[in-house]
Amino acid sequence: MGTPITSIQTVTVVGAGYMGGGIAQVLAAAGLPVQIADVSVEAADAALERIIGEARASEEQGLVPAGTADAVIANLSAGKTIEDAVAEADFIEEAVFELPQVKQEVLGRISAAARPEAIIGTNTSTIPVHVLAPAVSHPERFLTVHFSNPMPFIPGVELVAGEATEQSAIDAIKDLLARADCEGAQVADTPGMVLNRLQYVLLKEATSIVEEGVATVEDVDTIVRTTFGFRLGFFGPFAIADQAGLDVYANSFKTFEAAYGERLATPKLLQDAADADRKGLKNGKGLVEDYDDETKAELIAYRNKAYAKMRELLRELGPAPRGAKLS
């Protein structure tokens, strides 16, 4: 293996469907030369036209800055086989079907044709790195780089290192994401990682609520999007708990545990915080950080402005489209 890549200058995305196309579009818009490849040159060429059309439409609708479509057109290309497209790239992102055997076959082709120091990422949302890493030669340059759909508008990216992954590869990807106005977060190599583990747990509890007759599908969605979901664009669950009061949360869990048993028992992390008199913003001692008076005032002012802007945006957009109700 050659000298590790510390700054990615060229990218190839293998798998030019809507997910891979979105990744390619964002990186090309950031000024990086990006090639796309698919099952055939013809498929990649067709995807290129689709991606350019989507970039133009997004710009016309005011969803992306002026000049974005021109940047995509200037930096995005197709017209090559997978092997030729990956041969000189600094970073190759695999974005094919979410099936281990399909990904393993494609990753094997990529690693056989790519430079030995080229960083290889997989866009899997659930498959652990250790399942896919054996398909890659030089696994020290391999990791999960999990973008979310619709990629042009979702900035968060999960990064999962394997046992062999070198820190230099992770650092190079984080630098690339920052240049593309995205934000990477590194998590452990477990099924579902963090994003889908949290997302699916919410859906599981939501379905239980409906099945128990506590609320309808419509009312559950209303509660989520107008209450705690309203906050999630700005704060994660730990930041929200700090603001509400860790002691309040710990006491509330006692009610949940009495009603639902061990699955909703007080988490040890939260109980330990409460036992240590960490109450979040109320006394300046939180799970996310400790807060002095100035930080608390700045945080509250940001929160209030953010929520006011969110309400304003929702009024502007109006309700999401839905089919006509049956009479």
C-alpha positions in Angstrom: 0.0 0.0 0.0 1.3 3.5 -0.9 1.3 6.7 1.1 -2.1 7.2 2.8 -4.3 9.8 1.2 -4.8 12.8 3.5 -6.8 15.0 1.2 -9.3 13.6 -1.3 -9.2 15.3 -4.7 -11.1 12.9 -7.0 -14.1 10.7 -6.3 -15.9 7.8 -8.0 -19.4 6.7 -7.0 -20.2 3.1 -8.0 -24.0 2.7 -8.1 -25.7 5.6 -9.9 -29.2 5.1 -8.5 -31.0 7.8 -6.6 -28.8 7.4 -3.5 -25.5 7.2 -5.4 -26.6 9.9 -7.8 -27.4 12.2 -4.9 -23.9 11.6 -3.3 -22.3 12.3 -6.6 -24.3 15.4 -7.1 -23.4 16.9 -3.7 -19.7 16.2 -4.1 -19.6 17.5 -7.6 -21.5 20.7 -6.5 -18.7 21.2 -3.9 -16.2 21.4 -6.7 -14.7 17.8 -6.7 -14.2 15.9 -9.9 -16.7 13.0 -9.6 -17.2 10.0 -11.9 -20.2 7.7 -11.7 -20.3 4.1 -12.7 -23.0 1.5 -12.8 -23.8 -2.0 -14.1 -23.0 -0.7 -17.6 -21.6 2.4 -19.3 -25.0 3.0 -20.8 -26.7 2.9 -17.4 -24.1 5.4 -16.0 -24.6 7.7 -18.9 -28.3 7.7 -18.4 -27.9 8.4 -14.7 -25.6 11.3 -15.5 -28.4 12.9 -17.6 -30.9 12.3 -14.8 -28.6 13.8 -12.1 -28.0 16.9 -14.2 -31.7 17.3 -14.7 -32.3 17.0 -10.9 -29.6 19.5 -10.2 -31.2 22.0 -12.6 -34.6 21.4 -11.2 -33.4 21.9 -7.6 -31.8 25.2 -8.6 -34.9 26.4 -10.5 -37.0 25.7 -7.5 -34.6 27.7 -5.3 -33.6 24.6 -3.2 -29.9 25.0 -3.8 -27.7 28.1 -4.4 -27.4 29.6 -7.9 -24.6 28.1 -9.9 -25.0 24.6 -8.3 -26.2 23.0 -11.6 -23.3 24.5 -13.5 -20.9 23.1 -10.9 -22.5 19.6 -11.2 -22.3 19.7 -15.0 -18.6 20.9 -14.9 -17.5 18.3 -12.3 -19.6 15.2 -12.9 -18.8 12.6 -15.6 -19.7 9.0 -16.7 -18.8 7.0 -19.8 -16.5 4.4 -18.1 -16.7 0.8 -16.8 -16.5 0.4 -13.0 -12.9 -0.7 -13.3 -11.8 2.3 -15.5 -13.8 4.7 -13.3 -12.1 3.7 -10.1 -8.6 3.3 -11.4 -7.3 6.8 -10.5 -9.8 8.0 -7.9 -8.7 9.0 -4.4 -12.0 7.9 -2.9 -14.5 5.4 -4.2 -18.0 5.2 -2.6 -20.0 2.0 -3.2 -23.7 2.7 -3.3 -25.3 -0.5 -4.7 -28.2 -2.7 -3.4 -28.4 -3.3 0.3 -27.6 -7.0 0.0 -24.3 -8.3 1.4 -23.5 -10.6 -1.5 -24.1 -7.8 -4.1 -21.9 -5.3 -2.1 -19.2 -7.9 -1.6 -19.0 -8.6 -5.3 -18.9 -5.0 -6.3 -16.4 -4.1 -3.5 -14.1 -6.9 -4.8 -14.2 -5.4 -8.2 -13.5 -2.0 -6.9 -10.5 -3.0 -4.7 -9.0 -5.0 -7.5 -9.0 -2.1 -9.9 -8.4 0.9 -7.6 -5.0 2.1 -6.4 -3.9 0.3 -3.3 -4.0 3.6 -1.2 -7.4 4.7 -2.5 -10.0 5.0 0.2 -13.1 2.8 -0.3 -16.4 3.5 1.4 -19.7 1.7 1.5 -23.0 3.4 1.8 -24.6 0.6 3.7 -27.3 1.6 6.3 -27.3 -1.6 8.3 -24.6 -4.1 7.3 -21.6 -4.2 9.7 -18.1 -3.3 8.3 -16.7 -6.7 9.3 -19.2 -8.4 7.0 -18.0 -6.5 4.0 -14.3 -5.9 4.8 -13.1 -9.4 3.7 -14.1 -8.5 0.1 -11.7 -5.5 0.1 -7.9 -5.8 -0.3 -6.0 -3.5 2.1 -9.0 -3.2 4.5 -7.1 -0.5 6.4 -8.5 2.0 3.8 -12.1 0.7 4.0 -15.0 2.1 6.1 -18.7 2.8 6.0 -19.6 6.2 4.8 -23.4 6.2 5.2 -25.2 9.2 3.6 -29.0 9.6 3.9 -31.7 10.1 1.3 -32.5 12.6 -0.2 -28.8 13.2 -0.2 -28.8 16.8 -1.6 -30.7 18.0 1.4 -29.6 15.7 4.4 -26.1 16.8 5.7 -25.4 14.1 8.3 -23.2 11.1 7.5 -22.4 8.0 9.6 -18.8 6.8 9.6 -18.0 3.3 10.8 -14.5 2.1 11.0 -13.6 -1.6 10.8 -11.0 -3.3 12.9 -8.3 -2.6 10.3 -9.4 0.9 9.3 -6.6 3.5 9.7 -7.3 6.8 11.3 -5.9 8.6 8.3 -8.8 7.3 6.1 -11.4 8.5 8.6 -9.7 11.9 8.8 -9.6 12.2 5.0 -13.3 11.4 4.8 -14.2 13.9 7.5 -12.2 16.6 5.6 -14.1 15.7 2.4 -17.5 15.9 4.1 -16.6 19.3 5.6 -15.7 20.6 2.1 -19.1 19.4 0.9 -21.0 21.1 3.7 -21.8 17.7 5.3 -21.1 16.5 8.9 -19.7 13.1 9.8 -20.1 11.3 13.1 -18.1 8.2 13.9 -20.0 5.2 15.5 -19.1 1.6 16.4 -19.4 -1.3 14.0 -22.8 -2.8 15.0 -25.9 -3.7 13.0 -28.0 -0.7 12.3 -25.3 1.6 13.6 -27.0 4.7 15.2 -29.3 6.3 12.7 -31.4 3.3 11.9 -31.3 1.9 15.4 -32.9 5.1 16.7 -35.2 5.5 13.7 -36.5 1.9 13.9 -36.9 2.0 17.7 -39.1 5.1 17.3 -41.2 3.4 14.6 -41.4 0.2 16.8 -42.8 2.2 19.8 -45.1 4.2 17.5 -46.6 1.0 16.1 -47.1 -0.4 19.6 -49.0 2.7 20.6 -51.3 2.3 17.6 -51.8 -1.4 18.1 -52.6 -0.8 21.8 -55.3 1.7 20.8 -53.6 4.6 22.5 -53.6 6.8 19.4 -54.2 6.6 15.7 -51.5 6.6 13.1 -52.4 10.2 12.2 -52.3 11.5 15.8 -49.0 9.8 16.5 -47.4 11.5 13.5 -48.9 14.8 14.6 -47.5 14.5 18.1 -44.0 13.5 16.9 -43.7 16.3 14.3 -45.2 19.1 16.4 -43.5 18.3 19.8 -40.1 16.6 20.2 -39.7 16.0 16.5 -40.0 19.8 16.2 -36.8 20.2 18.3 -34.7 17.5 16.5 -33.6 19.7 13.6 -31.6 21.7 16.1 -30.8 19.4 19.1 -30.2 15.7 19.7 -31.8 13.8 22.6 -29.0 14.5 25.1 -29.1 18.2 24.4 -32.9 18.2 24.8 -32.7 16.3 28.1 -30.1 18.8 29.4 -32.6 21.6 28.6 -35.6 19.9 30.1 -33.8 18.8 33.3 -32.1 15.4 33.9 -33.8 15.0 37.2 -37.2 15.5 35.5 -36.3 12.8 33.0 -35.1 10.4 35.7 -38.3 10.8 37.7 -40.4 10.3 34.6 -38.7 7.0 33.8 -39.9 5.7 37.2 -43.5 6.1 35.9 -42.6 4.3 32.6 -40.8 1.5 34.4 -43.8 0.9 36.6 -46.1 0.8 33.6 -44.0 -0.9 30.9 -41.3 -2.8 32.8 -37.6 -3.2 32.1 -37.7 -2.0 28.5 -38.4 1.5 29.7 -36.5 1.4 32.9 -34.3 4.4 33.8 -31.1 4.3 31.8 -27.9 4.0 34.0 -26.3 6.9 32.3 -29.3 9.1 33.2 -29.6 7.8 36.8 -25.9 8.2 37.4 -26.2 11.9 36.3 -29.2 12.5 38.5 -27.5 10.8 41.5 -24.5 13.2 40.9 -26.9 16.2 41.0 -26.4 16.9 37.3 -29.7 18.6 36.3 -28.7 20.1 33.0 -29.3 23.8 32.4 -31.0 24.2 35.7 -27.8 23.9 37.7 -25.3 24.1 34.8 -24.3 20.4 35.0 -25.4 18.4 31.9 -24.8 15.3 30.0 -23.6 17.2 26.9 -21.5 19.7 28.8 -21.4 22.0 31.7 -23.0 25.4 31.2 -22.0 28.8 32.7 -24.6 31.7 32.9 -23.4 33.2 29.6 -23.6 29.8 27.7 -27.1 29.1 29.1 -28.3 32.5 28.0 -26.9 32.1 24.5 -28.3 28.5 24.2 -31.8 29.6 25.3 -31.7 32.5 22.9 -30.7 30.2 20.0 -33.3 27.7 20.9 -36.1 30.2 21.0 -35.0 31.8 17.7 -34.7 28.3 16.1 -38.2 27.2 17.1 -39.7 30.5 16.0 -38.1 30.1 12.6 -39.3 26.5 12.4 -42.9 27.6 13.1 -42.5 30.3 10.5 -41.2 27.9 7.9 -44.0 25.4 8.6 -46.6 28.2 8.2 -45.0 29.1 4.9 -44.9 25.6 3.6 -48.3 24.5 4.9 -49.2 20.9 5.6 -47.5 18.1 3.7 -49.5 16.8 0.6 -51.7 13.8 1.2 -54.3 11.8 -0.6 -58.0 12.5 -0.4 -59.7 11.0 2.7 -62.2 8.3 2.2 -65.7 9.3 3.1 
